[in-house]
Structure formats: structure tokens, C-alpha cells
Amino acid sequence: MTYDLFTALAAFAFVTLITPGPNNLMLLASGANFGLRRSLPHMLGIILGFPAMILLVGLGVMRAFEAWPLLRDVLLVASVGYMAWLAWKIAHAAPPAEARANARPLTFLQSAGFQWVNPKAWTMALGAITLYAASRDVQAILWVSGMYVALSVISCGVWVALGGQVRRLLRDPRHLRLFNWTMAGLLLASLIPALTGA
């Protein structure tokens, strides 16, 4: 990979990772509701799960979409249903004192699995492979996947830390409830580009 292509990939990966989307909104909500330590499995699920998805997309999953376009529609329906359920969970999250006993942040496996029904993750993975590993040779795919591992650490850390800062402002249960409902609404709104093709 040339230096120019490497820097272009780094810029593409950073922008796609740091901008708001389902993963980042959920990390913000997790940081606010559970704090950094309890959100670590959620973070690791994204940090390792999304690059694993990129690897598999580059090695063959992308070809399945090319051969059977109906798979995209099936994936979209599953994604919308799952994200609506997650939005409901965020909207109804308990205050931190109750959350310690009753609620739990996403686990590593839930978070890694979420990548497969996250429309933004699919867009990012397909775009990254198309732009930076068009030949689909293993070395290029590994470069793309590795870049996402490295930069996901930064992005996930920033969003959970923001949630931790927000947590300090949400000591009043009414404010936390408003925050959670807002995060749930934004999570649902993040589906609009996938649903409208925008």
C-alpha cells in the first residue's frame, strides 16, 4: 500500500468512525448509563467486531450481495427491527443506581454481532473495501481491517468518555430519562439514510 493510499484510508476510516451513527450513539448512552469500565466489553465488541466484518466482507460476503441483491433487503429489514428494539432498551434504561442491579450494557458478543445489522457499518465496510481494497487481495483487505482496529480504539474511547461526562450532568432521573429518550430517537433517526437511500 502506497503512502498516499495509506493516508487516504486513515482519513476515510477516521471520519467514518468518529461521526455519529448507531455504534457511537449507543456508546454515548452506555457511557452515560454505565460508565467506562462497564462499557469496555461493548467497546471491544466494536473495536474487534467491525474490522472482522470488513475482513469477511472483503473475502467473500460482498460477492454474495452482488450475486443475490435480495439479501440487502433482508438485511435492511432485520437491521431496522433490531435497531428499533435497541432504541426501546435505551429509552427505558434505568437510572444508574438501579442499572447496577437490573440493566447491563451490551456484551462483547452482542456488540460484535450488532455490526452485522448496523446499516452504517455495512456502508462503511462496503465503501472501504471498494475504495481501498478493490483488488480484494488479502494484504489490502488486512490493511483496511487493521486501520479500523487502530482507529476504533480512539473513536470508541472518545464516545464512551463523552457519555461519562454527560453522566455527571444526568444525576437527576428526569434528565437521564430525557437523555435516554433523545438517544433512542437519534438511533432511530440514524436509520433514515438506509431507509431512504440518501
KADAHU-V915791 format. One record per residue. N is the residue number from 1. RES is the residue in three letters. D_CENTER is the distance of its C-alpha to the mean C-alpha in whole Angstrom. Layout:
N RES D_CENTER
N RES D_CENTER
//
This chain:
1 MET 26
2 THR 28
3 TYR 28
4 ASP 27
5 LEU 24
6 PHE 23
7 THR 22
8 ALA 21
9 LEU 18
10 ALA 18
11 ALA 18
12 PHE 16
13 ALA 13
14 PHE 13
15 VAL 13
16 THR 10
17 LEU 8
18 ILE 10
19 THR 10
20 PRO 9
21 GLY 7
22 PRO 5
23 ASN 3
24 ASN 6
25 LEU 8
26 MET 8
27 LEU 8
28 LEU 11
29 ALA 13
30 SER 12
31 GLY 14
32 ALA 17
33 ASN 17
34 PHE 18
35 GLY 18
36 LEU 17
37 ARG 18
38 ARG 17
39 SER 14
40 LEU 14
41 PRO 13
42 HIS 10
43 MET 9
44 LEU 11
45 GLY 9
46 ILE 6
47 ILE 9
48 LEU 11
49 GLY 9
50 PHE 8
51 PRO 11
52 ALA 13
53 MET 12
54 ILE 13
55 LEU 16
56 LEU 17
57 VAL 16
58 GLY 18
59 LEU 21
60 GLY 21
61 VAL 19
62 MET 19
63 ARG 23
64 ALA 22
65 PHE 21
66 GLU 24
67 ALA 26
68 TRP 25
69 PRO 23
70 LEU 24
71 LEU 21
72 ARG 18
73 ASP 20
74 VAL 19
75 LEU 16
76 LEU 15
77 VAL 18
78 ALA 16
79 SER 12
80 VAL 14
81 GLY 16
82 TYR 13
83 MET 11
84 ALA 15
85 TRP 15
86 LEU 12
87 ALA 14
88 TRP 17
89 LYS 16
90 ILE 15
91 ALA 18
92 HIS 20
93 ALA 19
94 ALA 22
95 PRO 24
96 PRO 23
97 ALA 26
98 GLU 26
99 ALA 22
100 ARG 24
101 ALA 26
102 ASN 24
103 ALA 20
104 ARG 18
105 PRO 14
106 LEU 12
107 THR 13
108 PHE 12
109 LEU 13
110 GLN 11
111 SER 8
112 ALA 9
113 GLY 10
114 PHE 8
115 GLN 6
116 TRP 10
117 VAL 10
118 ASN 7
119 PRO 9
120 LYS 7
121 ALA 6
122 TRP 10
123 THR 11
124 MET 10
125 ALA 11
126 LEU 15
127 GLY 15
128 ALA 15
129 ILE 17
130 THR 20
131 LEU 20
132 TYR 20
133 ALA 21
134 ALA 23
135 SER 26
136 ARG 23
137 ASP 25
138 VAL 24
139 GLN 24
140 ALA 22
141 ILE 20
142 LEU 20
143 TRP 20
144 VAL 17
145 SER 15
146 GLY 16
147 MET 16
148 TYR 12
149 VAL 13
150 ALA 15
151 LEU 13
152 SER 10
153 VAL 12
154 ILE 13
155 SER 10
156 CYS 9
157 GLY 13
158 VAL 13
159 TRP 11
160 VAL 12
161 ALA 16
162 LEU 16
163 GLY 15
164 GLY 18
165 GLN 20
166 VAL 19
167 ARG 20
168 ARG 24
169 LEU 24
170 LEU 24
171 ARG 26
172 ASP 28
173 PRO 27
174 ARG 27
175 HIS 25
176 LEU 22
177 ARG 23
178 LEU 22
179 PHE 19
180 ASN 17
181 TRP 19
182 THR 18
183 MET 14
184 ALA 14
185 GLY 16
186 LEU 14
187 LEU 11
188 LEU 13
189 ALA 14
190 SER 11
191 LEU 12
192 ILE 16
193 PRO 15
194 ALA 14
195 LEU 17
196 THR 20
197 GLY 19
198 ALA 19
//
